[in-house]
């Protein structure tokens, strides 16, 4: 995980680095995931952008998530759980 959208207290989606190096935004996070991920986010200054131009706030820390990534032309990433 390299960042998030929304606020650090209430992230809406995560910016995920895929195995091929691309960064994609996840589907909207569930309330249950927000409650466990938000306390571990370490926001970094500035803004970053995916290749498609979607903005996100960079984050540091040790947040590792398990995802399911679709294989369509546009990445569809769903966060399953925090690892």
ChimeraX attribute file (.defattr): number of C-alpha atoms within 10 A of each C-alpha:
attribute: neighborCount
match mode: 1-to-1
recipient: residues
	/A:1	21
	/A:2	21
	/A:3	28
	/A:4	25
	/A:5	19
	/A:6	12
	/A:7	14
	/A:8	19
	/A:9	13
	/A:10	16
	/A:11	22
	/A:12	18
	/A:13	23
	/A:14	28
	/A:15	26
	/A:16	23
	/A:17	15
	/A:18	14
	/A:19	7
	/A:20	6
	/A:21	8
	/A:22	13
	/A:23	21
	/A:24	25
	/A:25	26
	/A:26	21
	/A:27	14
	/A:28	16
	/A:29	18
	/A:30	13
	/A:31	12
	/A:32	9
	/A:33	15
	/A:34	17
	/A:35	14
	/A:36	12
	/A:37	21
	/A:38	16
	/A:39	11
	/A:40	15
	/A:41	22
	/A:42	15
	/A:43	16
	/A:44	12
	/A:45	9
	/A:46	9
	/A:47	11
	/A:48	16
	/A:49	16
	/A:50	15
	/A:51	10
	/A:52	10
	/A:53	8
	/A:54	13
	/A:55	16
	/A:56	21
	/A:57	21
	/A:58	21
	/A:59	22
	/A:60	13
	/A:61	12
	/A:62	11
	/A:63	16
	/A:64	13
	/A:65	14
	/A:66	12
	/A:67	16
	/A:68	11
	/A:69	14
	/A:70	11
	/A:71	9
	/A:72	7
	/A:73	6
	/A:74	9
	/A:75	15
	/A:76	15
	/A:77	21
	/A:78	19
	/A:79	20
	/A:80	13
	/A:81	13
	/A:82	12
	/A:83	8
